[in-house]
Amino acid sequence: MIEVTDIQKIGIGLAGFGISFLFLGVLLLFDKGLLAIGNILFLSGLGCVIGVERTFRFFFQKHKIRGSLAFFGGIFVVLFGYPLIGMLIESYGFFVLFSGFFPVAINFLRRVPILGTILNLPFINKLYFCLNH
Protein backbone atom coordinates (compact mmCIF):
# COMPACT_ATOMS: atom_id res chain seq x y z
CA MET A 1 0.00 0.00 0.00
CA ILE A 2 1.20 3.51 -0.77
CA GLU A 3 2.12 5.64 2.22
CA VAL A 4 0.46 9.06 2.28
CA THR A 5 2.44 11.76 4.04
CA ASP A 6 0.92 14.52 6.13
CA ILE A 7 1.68 17.10 3.42
CA GLN A 8 -0.18 14.96 0.88
CA LYS A 9 -3.15 14.66 3.24
CA ILE A 10 -3.22 18.45 3.55
CA GLY A 11 -2.94 18.72 -0.24
CA ILE A 12 -5.90 16.38 -0.72
CA GLY A 13 -7.92 18.57 1.62
CA LEU A 14 -6.85 21.76 -0.15
CA ALA A 15 -7.65 20.33 -3.57
CA GLY A 16 -11.01 19.07 -2.32
CA PHE A 17 -11.89 22.47 -0.88
CA GLY A 18 -10.70 24.07 -4.12
CA ILE A 19 -13.01 21.90 -6.21
CA SER A 20 -15.84 22.63 -3.76
CA PHE A 21 -15.28 26.38 -4.01
CA LEU A 22 -15.12 26.16 -7.80
CA PHE A 23 -18.38 24.23 -7.85
CA LEU A 24 -20.05 26.74 -5.54
CA GLY A 25 -18.70 29.64 -7.58
CA VAL A 26 -20.22 28.23 -10.76
CA LEU A 27 -23.44 27.33 -8.94
CA LEU A 28 -23.78 30.86 -7.57
CA LEU A 29 -23.67 32.40 -11.04
CA PHE A 30 -19.90 32.67 -11.44
CA ASP A 31 -19.06 34.43 -8.19
CA LYS A 32 -15.53 35.70 -8.83
CA GLY A 33 -14.45 35.50 -5.18
CA LEU A 34 -15.36 31.84 -4.82
CA LEU A 35 -13.82 30.98 -8.18
CA ALA A 36 -10.56 32.76 -7.31
CA ILE A 37 -10.31 31.02 -3.93
CA GLY A 38 -11.15 27.69 -5.57
CA ASN A 39 -8.42 28.09 -8.18
CA ILE A 40 -5.80 29.03 -5.60
CA LEU A 41 -6.75 26.17 -3.27
CA PHE A 42 -6.81 23.63 -6.10
CA LEU A 43 -3.37 24.60 -7.39
CA SER A 44 -1.83 24.68 -3.91
CA GLY A 45 -3.40 21.29 -3.14
CA LEU A 46 -2.03 19.83 -6.35
CA GLY A 47 1.41 21.15 -5.45
CA CYS A 48 1.19 19.51 -2.02
CA VAL A 49 -0.05 16.16 -3.34
CA ILE A 50 2.41 15.55 -6.16
CA GLY A 51 5.12 18.02 -5.17
CA VAL A 52 6.01 21.45 -6.44
CA GLU A 53 8.66 20.24 -8.89
CA ARG A 54 6.41 17.59 -10.47
CA THR A 55 3.58 20.12 -10.70
CA PHE A 56 5.82 22.53 -12.64
CA ARG A 57 7.04 19.69 -14.86
CA PHE A 58 3.44 18.67 -15.57
CA PHE A 59 2.24 22.14 -16.54
CA PHE A 60 5.31 23.24 -18.49
CA GLN A 61 5.95 20.31 -20.82
CA LYS A 62 6.37 21.35 -24.46
CA HIS A 63 3.33 19.46 -25.72
CA LYS A 64 1.11 20.85 -22.92
CA ILE A 65 2.10 24.51 -23.15
CA ARG A 66 -1.07 25.52 -25.04
CA GLY A 67 -3.28 23.97 -22.36
CA SER A 68 -1.19 25.47 -19.57
CA LEU A 69 -1.39 28.94 -21.08
CA ALA A 70 -5.15 28.65 -21.43
CA PHE A 71 -5.56 27.25 -17.90
CA PHE A 72 -3.44 29.89 -16.18
CA GLY A 73 -4.75 32.61 -18.49
CA GLY A 74 -8.28 31.68 -17.46
CA ILE A 75 -7.29 31.89 -13.79
CA PHE A 76 -5.87 35.37 -14.33
CA VAL A 77 -8.98 36.48 -16.22
CA VAL A 78 -11.10 35.28 -13.27
CA LEU A 79 -8.83 37.13 -10.85
CA PHE A 80 -9.14 40.32 -12.92
CA GLY A 81 -12.93 40.22 -12.62
CA TYR A 82 -14.34 38.44 -15.67
CA PRO A 83 -15.41 35.09 -14.21
CA LEU A 84 -17.53 33.71 -17.07
CA ILE A 85 -14.93 34.34 -19.74
CA GLY A 86 -12.15 33.16 -17.44
CA MET A 87 -13.90 29.90 -16.61
CA LEU A 88 -14.50 29.20 -20.30
CA ILE A 89 -10.80 29.73 -21.05
CA GLU A 90 -9.81 27.73 -17.98
CA SER A 91 -12.15 24.86 -18.93
CA TYR A 92 -10.58 24.67 -22.38
CA GLY A 93 -7.11 24.57 -20.82
CA PHE A 94 -8.21 21.90 -18.34
CA PHE A 95 -9.58 19.77 -21.16
CA VAL A 96 -6.39 20.10 -23.21
CA LEU A 97 -4.16 19.38 -20.20
CA PHE A 98 -6.04 16.37 -18.89
CA SER A 99 -7.37 14.88 -22.14
CA GLY A 100 -4.75 12.13 -21.92
CA PHE A 101 -6.06 11.18 -18.49
CA PHE A 102 -9.72 10.88 -19.50
CA PRO A 103 -9.46 7.39 -21.08
CA VAL A 104 -7.72 6.09 -17.95
CA ALA A 105 -10.43 7.60 -15.74
CA ILE A 106 -13.23 6.20 -17.91
CA ASN A 107 -11.69 2.73 -17.87
CA PHE A 108 -11.45 2.96 -14.07
CA LEU A 109 -15.07 4.13 -13.80
CA ARG A 110 -16.18 1.18 -15.93
CA ARG A 111 -15.21 -1.09 -13.04
CA VAL A 112 -17.44 0.78 -10.58
CA PRO A 113 -20.68 -1.24 -10.17
CA ILE A 114 -23.40 1.22 -11.22
CA LEU A 115 -21.32 3.54 -13.42
CA GLY A 116 -19.77 0.59 -15.21
CA THR A 117 -23.17 -0.60 -16.37
CA ILE A 118 -24.00 2.86 -17.72
CA LEU A 119 -20.60 3.39 -19.39
CA ASN A 120 -20.78 -0.01 -21.10
CA LEU A 121 -24.09 0.73 -22.83
CA PRO A 122 -23.70 0.31 -26.60
CA PHE A 123 -24.26 3.93 -27.66
CA ILE A 124 -21.96 5.33 -24.94
CA ASN A 125 -19.31 2.72 -25.73
CA LYS A 126 -19.53 3.67 -29.44
CA LEU A 127 -19.22 7.39 -28.60
CA TYR A 128 -16.17 6.66 -26.42
CA PHE A 129 -14.58 4.66 -29.25
CA CYS A 130 -15.21 7.46 -31.78
CA LEU A 131 -13.62 10.10 -29.51
CA ASN A 132 -10.47 8.07 -28.92
CA HIS A 133 -9.77 7.02 -32.51
Secondary structure per residue as TSV (DSSP state, phi and psi in degrees):
chain	resnum	aa	ss	phi	psi
A	1	M	-	360.0	146.5
A	2	I	-	-81.7	132.8
A	3	E	-	-80.9	131.4
A	4	V	-	-106.2	121.5
A	5	T	-	-78.2	169.3
A	6	D	H	-64.6	-37.5
A	7	I	H	-62.9	-40.6
A	8	Q	H	-66.9	-36.5
A	9	K	H	-63.6	-42.4
A	10	I	H	-63.1	-41.6
A	11	G	H	-62.7	-38.6
A	12	I	H	-63.4	-42.4
A	13	G	H	-63.3	-44.6
A	14	L	H	-62.5	-44.8
A	15	A	H	-64.8	-39.6
A	16	G	H	-63.3	-44.6
A	17	F	H	-64.4	-37.3
A	18	G	H	-61.3	-44.9
A	19	I	H	-64.8	-38.7
A	20	S	H	-63.7	-44.2
A	21	F	H	-65.4	-38.6
A	22	L	H	-63.1	-43.2
A	23	F	H	-62.4	-45.7
A	24	L	H	-64.1	-38.5
A	25	G	H	-62.8	-39.5
A	26	V	H	-71.8	-41.1
A	27	L	H	-63.4	-35.4
A	28	L	T	-93.7	42.9
A	29	L	T	58.2	50.4
A	30	F	-	57.3	55.9
A	31	D	-	-68.9	117.8
A	32	K	H	-67.6	-30.4
A	33	G	H	-66.8	-46.3
A	34	L	H	-65.8	-39.7
A	35	L	H	-65.7	-40.3
A	36	A	H	-65.1	-45.9
A	37	I	H	-63.0	-41.3
A	38	G	H	-61.4	-42.6
A	39	N	H	-63.0	-45.4
A	40	I	H	-65.1	-44.0
A	41	L	H	-65.3	-40.9
A	42	F	H	-63.6	-45.6
A	43	L	H	-66.8	-40.1
A	44	S	H	-68.2	-36.7
A	45	G	H	-65.3	-40.2
A	46	L	H	-63.1	-40.6
A	47	G	H	-64.1	-35.1
A	48	C	H	-74.2	-36.0
A	49	V	H	-73.1	-50.7
A	50	I	H	-102.9	-5.0
A	51	G	-	98.3	149.6
A	52	V	H	-66.3	-43.7
A	53	E	H	-64.6	-43.9
A	54	R	H	-68.1	-31.7
A	55	T	H	-65.2	-45.2
A	56	F	H	-63.7	-41.2
A	57	R	H	-63.5	-36.9
A	58	F	H	-65.0	-48.3
A	59	F	H	-75.3	-26.4
A	60	F	T	-113.3	35.0
A	61	Q	-	-78.5	151.1
A	62	K	G	-59.5	-41.5
A	63	H	G	-79.1	-7.0
A	64	K	G	-111.6	9.8
A	65	I	H	-67.2	-34.9
A	66	R	H	-64.5	-43.6
A	67	G	H	-66.7	-38.3
A	68	S	H	-66.2	-42.6
A	69	L	H	-62.2	-41.7
A	70	A	H	-67.6	-41.8
A	71	F	H	-63.5	-52.2
A	72	F	H	-71.3	-33.2
A	73	G	H	-62.8	-40.2
A	74	G	H	-64.0	-38.0
A	75	I	H	-63.0	-43.8
A	76	F	H	-66.9	-36.1
A	77	V	H	-65.0	-39.6
A	78	V	H	-62.8	-44.6
A	79	L	H	-64.3	-29.5
A	80	F	T	-84.2	-0.8
A	81	G	T	107.3	13.0
A	82	Y	-	-119.4	76.9
A	83	P	H	-67.1	-38.5
A	84	L	H	-66.6	-47.9
A	85	I	H	-64.3	-42.3
A	86	G	H	-62.9	-40.7
A	87	M	H	-69.6	-32.7
A	88	L	H	-65.2	-44.6
A	89	I	H	-64.8	-43.8
A	90	E	H	-64.3	-39.0
A	91	S	H	-64.1	-41.1
A	92	Y	H	-60.7	-46.2
A	93	G	H	-62.7	-39.8
A	94	F	H	-62.1	-43.8
A	95	F	H	-63.4	-42.8
A	96	V	H	-67.0	-41.7
A	97	L	H	-66.7	-43.3
A	98	F	H	-104.1	12.2
A	99	S	T	-64.3	-28.4
A	100	G	T	-71.9	-20.8
A	101	F	T	-87.4	-21.6
A	102	F	H	-59.2	-44.4
A	103	P	H	-61.7	-36.8
A	104	V	H	-65.0	-43.4
A	105	A	H	-65.7	-40.5
A	106	I	H	-66.4	-41.4
A	107	N	H	-63.9	-35.6
A	108	F	H	-66.9	-44.3
A	109	L	H	-66.9	-22.3
A	110	R	T	-67.4	-20.1
A	111	R	T	-89.2	-8.0
A	112	V	S	-77.7	133.9
A	113	P	H	-50.1	-56.9
A	114	I	H	-80.5	-43.7
A	115	L	H	-65.6	-34.4
A	116	G	H	-61.2	-39.6
A	117	T	H	-63.8	-41.4
A	118	I	H	-69.5	-44.4
A	119	L	H	-70.6	-18.5
A	120	N	T	-94.4	6.3
A	121	L	S	-63.1	145.7
A	122	P	H	-55.8	-44.8
A	123	F	H	-72.7	-31.8
A	124	I	H	-73.3	-39.9
A	125	N	H	-62.9	-39.8
A	126	K	H	-66.3	-42.1
A	127	L	H	-61.5	-44.4
A	128	Y	H	-60.0	-42.7
A	129	F	H	-65.7	-39.6
A	130	C	H	-66.5	-36.2
A	131	L	H	-72.5	-27.5
A	132	N	H	-95.3	-6.2
A	133	H	-	-129.1	360.0
